[in-house]
Amino acid sequence: MASSKQAETALLTEHFRYTPLTLIDQIINMINELINRAIDGLEQGLLGTAPAELGYAAKAAAENTIPDTDGEGNLLFPEARQEIEEGVYKLETLLEATVDKNFDKLEIYVLRNILTVPPDLVPWVRLAHYQDLILPDTKSTPSVTPESIQILRRKVQETQKLNTALLAEKARNDALLTQLRSLVSAPPDMKTERANSAGDNNTTAGASNTPNTLSFLTSTASAKSLGVAFPTTTTTASAASTNGNRHGPLRTNTAFTLSQLPALRTLLESLRPKIATLPVPQSGALDWSKDAARERREYVEVQTRRLLERRGGAGRRAGPEEVRAMEGIAGVLGGRDGGSGDGEGDAMEE
C-alpha cells in the first residue's frame, strides 16, 4: 500500500511539477492571510469609532453611572479599548480554529477524491513529455565474453608499451638537453684563463684539457656586444634593474627579421613566374651551379678586399680562448669524419 501511494504521489508530482500537499498548503496560507487582513480591519474600525456609538453610553445610563469627560465635553470610557482588543483576539482565535478544522477535512477530501490516481492505472499512465520516447532495451546489450576480455587486455598492453616508449623518449630528450646546456654554458676555468691570458705564456699546454664546448658563443666580448652573453655573478645586482634591456639588441634584430618575412614571401611569389620564363642553359644544371658558386666566391672575395682596405687591417684579433675553442671543435669534427678530414683540410687551404 505504501509503495503504490508513493508511486501515485510521484506521478502527480511529475505531472503538476509540484506535490499535491503544496497546492493545499498554498490554499490554506491564502485563507489565513485573508483572515488576518479582516481581523486587522475590524480592530482598526472599532478603535476608530467613538465608544458612545458602540453602546457604552447606554450601558452607563442603564447602570446609573456618570462617565468622565475630557476638556471638550466628550465622554471617556477607558475600558473600551481593552475590551475591543480582547474581543478581537478571541475572534481571531475562533476563526483560526474553525479554519484549521474545516481545512483538515478539505485536505482529506482533495487527496482522496480529486488529486488521486487509481492504483491499477498508475503503471499505464504516460505523461506528455514521454511521448515518442525510445527507451533502450537492456536485454539486447552484449554480455561479457572471453573474446571481449582478451581485446581489452590487448588494449591495456599496447597502452603500457606506448607509455614505456614515451618515458624512454622523455629520458633521451632530457639527456640531450643536458648535453646542449653544458655546451652553451661557460666552464668555470675559462674566466680565470681569460683574466691571466695577457701575461701567461703556458696556456697552450693546458688548452688540451679544455672541454670542447660552444661557450665562446655567449662568453666572449663579441657575444656581449651582440647582447647574447650570459650575466656574470659580479653584475647580478646591476643587471636586476636592467633585466629588460639585457637582450635588447638580439630581440630588436629578431623582431626586425620577423617583420621582413612577409615582404620576402611576397617578393618570392612575384619572382616564381619570372623564373619559369627564363631560358634554360644548354650546358645543363651542373654548369649553372658551378658558375653560381664561382660568382658567389668572387663576390665574397671582392667584398672582403674592400672591407680590409677600408679598415686598414684584418679586423679584431681573436683571443686565445676563442682560438682554442675553435681548434677543439675542429678536432671533434675531424675525429668524427675520419680520414676524409685531411682531404677537406687541403681543399680549404687551397
KAJOTA-V417812 format. One record per helix or strand of 3 or more residues. SS is the DSSP state (H for helix, E for strand). FROM is the first residue (numbers start at 0). LEN is the number of residues. Records with the same first field share a line. If there is no record, write none. Layout:
SS = FROM-LEN / FROM-LEN
//
This chain:
H = 1-15 / 19-29 / 50-4 / 55-7 / 78-35 / 121-3 / 127-3 / 137-3 / 145-39 / 187-8 / 202-7 / 215-4 / 220-6 / 235-6 / 247-30 / 284-27 / 319-18 / 339-10
//
